[in-house]
């Protein structure tokens, strides 16, 4: 009986010590990538520019930017975000432009502006 009590007490003590050390050990080791960004890399990427695109036409229009296609429904608007110099192309022909034509390029002065097209 004395052996069982000693074994039980030793096991309990081991689990208590392991439980106390586990949170400290988990926070001491870095698991994966760094979560904080370096300020120098953020400044080099350029600020994002947000533009609202409005379709005045009667048919849906497709826009393409950086390989991503966006569909703007008739008389609806869509908000897109890009970096300075990023081009937005027409992915469907419209009134006054052809498929593949550059509709506009993001510029810092356009931030918050609305671009309307047919």
C-alpha positions as CSV (number, residue, x, y, z in Angstrom):
1,X,0.0,0.0,0.0
2,X,2.9,2.3,0.8
3,X,4.3,1.7,-2.7
4,X,1.1,2.7,-4.4
5,X,0.8,5.9,-2.4
6,X,4.4,6.8,-3.2
7,X,3.9,6.1,-6.9
8,X,0.7,8.0,-7.0
9,X,2.3,11.0,-5.2
10,X,5.4,10.9,-7.5
11,X,3.2,10.8,-10.6
12,X,1.0,13.7,-9.3
13,X,4.1,15.8,-8.5
14,X,5.5,15.1,-12.0
15,X,2.3,16.2,-13.7
16,X,2.1,19.4,-11.6
17,X,5.7,20.3,-12.4
18,X,5.1,19.6,-16.1
19,X,1.9,21.6,-16.1
20,X,3.6,24.6,-14.5
21,X,6.5,24.5,-17.1
22,X,4.4,23.9,-20.2
23,X,3.1,27.5,-20.7
24,X,6.6,29.0,-20.2
25,X,8.1,26.5,-22.6
26,X,5.4,27.1,-25.2
27,X,6.0,30.9,-25.2
28,X,9.8,30.5,-25.2
29,X,10.0,28.8,-28.6
30,X,9.1,30.6,-31.9
31,X,6.6,28.5,-33.9
32,X,6.7,29.6,-37.6
33,X,7.0,33.0,-39.2
34,X,7.4,36.3,-37.5
35,X,4.0,38.0,-37.0
36,X,5.1,41.6,-36.7
37,X,6.1,43.3,-39.9
38,X,9.2,45.3,-40.3
39,X,8.5,49.0,-40.8
40,X,11.1,49.3,-43.6
41,X,9.3,46.7,-45.8
42,X,5.9,48.4,-45.3
43,X,7.2,51.8,-46.4
44,X,8.7,50.3,-49.6
45,X,5.5,48.8,-50.8
46,X,3.6,52.1,-51.2
47,X,0.3,53.1,-49.7
48,X,-2.9,51.5,-51.0
49,X,-5.3,53.6,-53.0
50,X,-9.0,52.9,-52.8
51,X,-11.2,53.7,-55.8
52,X,-14.9,53.2,-56.3
53,X,-15.8,52.1,-59.9
54,X,-19.4,52.8,-61.1
55,X,-21.0,51.2,-64.1
56,X,-23.4,53.6,-65.8
57,X,-24.2,51.1,-68.6
58,X,-27.0,48.7,-69.1
59,X,-24.8,45.5,-69.2
60,X,-22.4,44.0,-66.7
61,X,-18.8,45.0,-67.3
62,X,-15.7,43.1,-66.3
63,X,-12.5,44.8,-65.2
64,X,-9.1,43.1,-64.7
65,X,-6.4,44.1,-62.3
66,X,-3.3,42.0,-61.5
67,X,-4.8,38.9,-63.0
68,X,-8.0,39.3,-60.9
69,X,-11.3,39.8,-62.7
70,X,-14.0,42.0,-61.2
71,X,-17.6,42.2,-62.5
72,X,-19.5,45.5,-62.0
73,X,-23.3,45.1,-62.5
74,X,-25.3,47.8,-64.3
75,X,-25.9,50.9,-62.2
76,X,-23.8,49.4,-59.4
77,X,-20.5,50.3,-57.9
78,X,-17.5,48.3,-56.7
79,X,-14.7,49.4,-54.5
80,X,-11.2,48.2,-55.5
81,X,-7.8,48.7,-53.8
82,X,-4.5,49.0,-55.6
83,X,-1.0,50.3,-55.3
84,X,0.2,53.4,-57.2
85,X,0.8,52.6,-60.8
86,X,-1.3,49.5,-60.9
87,X,-3.4,49.4,-64.1
88,X,-7.1,48.4,-64.5
89,X,-8.0,46.9,-67.8
90,X,-11.3,46.4,-69.5
91,X,-12.1,42.7,-69.7
92,X,-15.2,43.3,-71.8
93,X,-15.8,45.8,-74.6
94,X,-17.8,48.8,-73.7
95,X,-18.9,52.2,-75.0
96,X,-15.7,53.9,-76.0
97,X,-13.2,51.2,-75.1
98,X,-12.2,47.7,-76.2
99,X,-11.3,44.5,-74.3
100,X,-7.7,44.7,-73.0
101,X,-7.6,48.5,-73.1
102,X,-6.3,50.3,-70.0
103,X,-9.1,52.2,-68.3
104,X,-7.0,53.9,-65.7
105,X,-4.0,53.6,-63.5
106,X,-4.0,54.1,-59.7
107,X,-2.5,57.4,-58.7
108,X,-2.3,58.9,-55.2
109,X,-4.6,61.8,-56.2
110,X,-7.4,59.2,-56.9
111,X,-7.7,57.9,-53.4
112,X,-11.4,57.9,-52.5
113,X,-12.5,59.0,-56.0
114,X,-15.2,57.4,-58.1
115,X,-14.5,56.4,-61.6
116,X,-17.6,56.1,-63.9
117,X,-17.8,54.2,-67.1
118,X,-20.4,52.8,-69.6
